[in-house]
């Protein structure tokens, strides 16, 4: 019987992510996302008993641009999702994809020992994690 290698989230995740404070303006968040070529911003914890938040670029499109809100006067905390649903680095990518499907996610922070170590998305899972048979 052929044993399949398990691909873990840590094997496919992107190490690039941008951490911002909740009081960051949406305009600054967009600038940082462009500068670092990321599609989501992780909102830092305010204290040890807090949780991380997340803002996707489609959150900005739906909650700011489509609502005709000012990017200069809207803060990230006003549109973030908190707590951000996160995944562990040792999770099998198959279960990560199922989690994304179940909760309607497209990406999530990867957290180890309470600290963000990367981001994982469907693109990471499919392009970096799926072994293709020749």
Secondary structure, DSSP 8 states (H G I E B T S, - for coil): -------BHHHH-BS--EEE-TTSBHHHHHHHHHHHT-SEEEE--SSTT---EEEEHHHHIIIIITTT--TTT-BGGGT-EES---B-TTSBHHHHHHHHHHHT-SEEEEEETTEEEEEEEHHHIIIII-----
